[in-house]
Amino acid sequence: MGTGDEVRPPHELMRDFEEFFERMSPKLVARAYGLCGNMQDAEDVVQEAFAAILPQWERYSRYETPEAVVHRAMCQRVWKLRRRHTRWLKRIADVPRPCPRPDPQLSVETREVLWALRELPLRQRTVVDLHVDEFSAQEIADKLGISVKTVRVHLFKARASLREICGQTEEREGRPGLLPTAVGPALGVLPLNLDEGEEEEAVAAVRRAEEELLRHFEADRATRSRILAALREVAVRQSWSVEGAA
């Protein structure tokens, strides 16, 4: 076995994993919050995603883009959670679900952009988010484990759905658009070609919302500390040593 393939000691692996966590967790929590709609679920799915890759970190750490692995793990858990919530709501329609984690304080535009996106089916919303991050159709397909054709279908349907959401809101509330500063109408014309770099108002609005969420979670040390503490417990149960870890 060559030098590059030597197995590293557990404390070194854990230190490396924690550095990866610190680098990736703000963006992952921001993305999870946008998909889940509340902090409790967002924190849970991010913790589960990192816990899922922890046992195989020796292997994943050698990947060119381990970020894609944890992102896909997070998305899979969000989708699973949504299916479970849907079944639960059908059984207990009028019982409110407690949310012990406070939601972030966000601007009006960000709240309304997130609200509009949450009206979309979850997979469409995920594809839109990644498109806004300027990933190509192939890159989105690789991240989500779906075909390029499916990516394009989801984006096509998202465009149609957002246009319908905007139209329904105009009829119901009698105002010119779903979102302030004409963001609503713009969301209805998301581009079909994922490889085009044209900056549209809709894309700019969603990007501003994601940037605000990211800034919030970069400053939110408490959430990261809670998740990291839970991951260290996972490591201990798996006989990993966290001694000397940052």
C-alpha positions as CSV (number, residue, x, y, z in Angstrom):
1,M,0.0,0.0,0.0
2,G,1.5,3.3,-1.1
3,T,2.0,6.3,1.3
4,G,-1.1,8.1,-0.1
5,D,-3.2,5.0,0.8
6,E,-2.1,4.6,4.4
7,V,-4.9,4.6,6.9
8,R,-4.7,7.7,9.1
9,P,-5.1,7.5,12.9
10,P,-8.6,8.2,14.3
11,H,-7.8,11.6,15.9
12,E,-6.3,12.8,12.7
13,L,-9.3,11.7,10.7
14,M,-11.6,13.4,13.2
15,R,-9.7,16.7,13.1
16,D,-9.9,16.6,9.3
17,F,-13.6,15.8,9.5
18,E,-14.2,18.7,11.8
19,E,-12.4,21.1,9.5
20,F,-14.6,19.9,6.7
21,F,-17.7,20.3,8.9
22,E,-16.7,23.9,9.8
23,R,-16.2,24.8,6.2
24,M,-19.4,23.2,4.8
25,S,-22.0,23.4,7.6
26,P,-23.1,27.0,7.2
27,K,-23.9,26.6,3.6
28,L,-25.5,23.2,4.2
29,V,-27.7,24.5,7.1
30,A,-28.7,27.5,5.0
31,R,-29.7,25.2,2.1
32,A,-31.5,22.8,4.5
33,Y,-33.4,25.6,6.0
34,G,-34.5,26.8,2.6
35,L,-35.8,23.3,1.8
36,C,-37.3,22.4,5.2
37,G,-38.8,25.7,6.2
38,N,-37.9,25.5,9.9
39,M,-34.8,25.3,12.0
40,Q,-35.5,22.1,13.8
41,D,-35.8,20.0,10.7
42,A,-32.9,21.8,9.0
43,E,-30.6,21.1,12.0
44,D,-31.7,17.5,12.1
45,V,-31.1,16.7,8.4
46,V,-27.7,18.3,8.4
47,Q,-26.7,16.4,11.5
48,E,-27.9,13.1,10.0
49,A,-26.1,13.9,6.7
50,F,-22.7,14.4,8.3
51,A,-23.3,11.5,10.6
52,A,-23.9,9.3,7.6
53,I,-20.6,10.1,6.0
54,L,-18.5,10.0,9.2
55,P,-17.9,6.2,9.4
56,Q,-16.5,6.3,5.8
57,W,-14.6,9.6,6.2
58,E,-11.3,7.8,5.5
59,R,-12.6,7.1,2.0
60,Y,-14.7,10.2,1.4
61,S,-11.9,12.5,2.4
62,R,-9.9,11.3,-0.6
63,Y,-12.7,12.3,-3.0
64,E,-12.1,15.3,-5.2
65,T,-15.5,16.8,-4.1
66,P,-16.6,15.3,-0.7
67,E,-18.9,18.3,-0.6
68,A,-21.1,16.6,-3.2
69,V,-21.4,13.5,-1.0
70,V,-22.7,15.3,2.1
71,H,-25.0,17.6,0.0
72,R,-26.6,14.6,-1.6
73,A,-27.0,12.9,1.8
74,M,-28.7,16.0,3.1
75,C,-31.1,16.2,0.2
76,Q,-32.0,12.6,0.5
77,R,-32.9,13.1,4.2
78,V,-35.0,16.2,3.4
79,W,-37.0,14.2,0.8
80,K,-37.5,11.4,3.3
81,L,-38.5,13.8,6.0
82,R,-41.0,15.5,3.7
83,R,-42.6,12.1,2.8
84,R,-42.9,11.3,6.5
85,H,-44.4,14.7,7.3
86,T,-47.0,14.3,4.5
87,R,-48.2,11.0,5.9
88,W,-48.2,12.5,9.4
89,L,-50.3,15.5,8.3
90,K,-52.9,13.3,6.6
91,R,-53.4,11.5,10.0
92,I,-53.3,14.6,12.2
93,A,-54.4,17.5,10.1
94,D,-55.1,20.1,12.8
95,V,-52.3,19.5,15.3
96,P,-49.5,22.1,15.1
97,R,-46.0,20.7,15.0
98,P,-43.7,22.3,17.7
99,C,-40.5,24.0,16.5
100,P,-38.2,24.5,19.4
101,R,-35.4,26.1,17.4
102,P,-36.1,29.7,16.6
103,D,-36.2,30.7,12.9
104,P,-33.6,33.3,11.7
105,Q,-34.6,37.0,11.5
106,L,-34.6,37.7,7.7
107,S,-35.5,40.5,5.5
108,V,-39.0,40.8,3.9
109,E,-37.7,40.0,0.4
110,T,-35.8,36.8,1.7
111,R,-38.9,35.6,3.6
112,E,-41.1,36.0,0.6
113,V,-38.7,34.4,-1.9
114,L,-38.4,31.4,0.5
115,W,-42.2,31.3,0.8
116,A,-42.6,31.2,-3.0
117,L,-40.0,28.5,-3.4
118,R,-41.5,26.4,-0.6
119,E,-44.7,26.3,-2.7
120,L,-42.8,24.1,-5.2
121,P,-42.5,20.3,-4.9
122,L,-39.3,19.6,-3.0
123,R,-37.2,18.2,-5.9
124,Q,-38.1,21.1,-8.1
125,R,-37.1,23.5,-5.4
126,T,-33.8,21.7,-4.9
127,V,-33.0,21.9,-8.6
128,V,-33.8,25.6,-8.7
129,D,-31.5,26.2,-5.7
130,L,-28.6,24.5,-7.4
131,H,-29.3,26.2,-10.7
132,V,-29.1,29.6,-8.9
133,D,-25.7,28.4,-7.5
134,E,-24.7,28.2,-11.2
135,F,-24.3,24.4,-11.4
136,S,-24.7,22.9,-14.8
137,A,-27.4,20.4,-15.6
138,Q,-24.9,17.6,-15.4
139,E,-23.5,18.8,-12.1
140,I,-27.0,19.0,-10.6
141,A,-27.8,15.5,-11.9
142,D,-24.6,14.2,-10.3
143,K,-25.3,15.9,-7.0
144,L,-28.9,14.6,-6.8
145,G,-28.3,11.2,-8.4
146,I,-30.8,11.8,-11.2
147,S,-30.5,12.2,-15.0
148,V,-29.9,15.4,-16.9
149,K,-33.3,15.0,-18.5
150,T,-35.0,14.8,-15.1
151,V,-33.1,18.0,-14.0
152,R,-34.5,19.8,-17.1
153,V,-38.0,18.5,-16.5
154,H,-37.9,19.7,-12.8
155,L,-36.8,23.1,-13.9
156,F,-39.5,23.3,-16.6
157,K,-42.2,22.4,-14.1
158,A,-40.8,24.8,-11.5
159,R,-41.1,27.7,-14.0
160,A,-44.7,26.8,-14.7
161,S,-45.5,26.3,-11.0
162,L,-44.0,29.7,-10.0
163,R,-45.9,31.5,-12.7
164,E,-49.1,29.9,-11.5
165,I,-48.3,30.8,-7.8
166,C,-47.7,34.4,-8.9
167,G,-50.9,34.6,-10.8
168,Q,-53.0,33.1,-8.0
169,T,-51.5,35.6,-5.5
170,E,-52.3,38.5,-7.9
171,E,-55.9,37.4,-8.1
172,R,-56.3,36.7,-4.4
173,E,-54.7,39.8,-3.0
174,G,-55.1,42.3,-5.9
175,R,-51.5,43.3,-5.9
176,P,-49.1,43.5,-8.8
177,G,-46.8,40.6,-7.8
178,L,-46.2,37.9,-5.3
179,L,-43.0,39.4,-4.1
180,P,-41.8,43.0,-3.5
181,T,-39.9,44.9,-6.3
182,A,-41.5,42.7,-9.0
183,V,-39.6,39.6,-7.9
184,G,-42.8,37.5,-8.2
185,P,-43.4,37.9,-11.9
186,A,-39.7,37.4,-12.5
187,L,-39.8,34.0,-10.7
188,G,-42.2,32.8,-13.3
189,V,-39.7,33.1,-16.1
190,L,-36.7,31.0,-14.8
191,P,-34.6,30.0,-17.8
192,L,-34.9,26.5,-19.2
193,N,-31.3,26.3,-20.4
194,L,-29.3,25.5,-17.3
195,D,-26.0,26.3,-19.0
196,E,-26.8,29.9,-19.8
197,G,-25.2,32.5,-17.5
198,E,-27.7,35.2,-18.1
199,E,-28.6,37.0,-14.9
200,E,-32.3,37.3,-14.4
201,E,-34.2,39.1,-11.7
202,A,-35.6,35.9,-10.4
203,V,-32.2,34.3,-10.1
204,A,-30.8,37.4,-8.5
205,A,-33.6,37.5,-5.9
206,V,-33.1,33.8,-5.0
207,R,-29.3,34.3,-4.8
208,R,-29.8,37.3,-2.5
209,A,-32.0,35.2,-0.3
210,E,-29.4,32.4,-0.1
211,E,-26.6,34.9,0.6
212,E,-28.6,36.3,3.5
213,L,-29.2,32.9,4.9
214,L,-25.5,32.0,4.5
215,R,-24.4,35.1,6.3
216,H,-26.8,34.3,9.1
217,F,-25.6,30.7,9.6
218,E,-21.9,31.7,9.3
219,A,-22.5,33.8,12.4
220,D,-24.6,31.2,14.1
221,R,-22.0,29.4,16.2
222,A,-24.6,27.9,18.5
223,T,-26.2,25.7,15.8
224,R,-22.8,24.5,14.6
225,S,-21.7,23.7,18.1
226,R,-24.8,21.6,18.8
227,I,-24.4,19.6,15.6
228,L,-20.7,19.1,16.1
229,A,-21.2,17.9,19.7
230,A,-23.7,15.3,18.5
231,L,-21.2,14.2,15.8
232,R,-18.5,13.8,18.4
233,E,-20.8,11.5,20.3
234,V,-21.3,9.5,17.1
235,A,-17.5,9.2,16.8
236,V,-17.1,8.0,20.3
237,R,-19.8,5.4,19.9
238,Q,-17.9,4.2,16.8
239,S,-14.7,4.0,18.9
240,W,-13.1,7.0,17.2
241,S,-10.8,9.1,19.4
242,V,-11.6,12.8,19.4
243,E,-8.5,13.6,21.5
244,G,-6.5,16.3,19.9
245,A,-9.3,17.2,17.5
246,A,-9.9,21.0,17.0
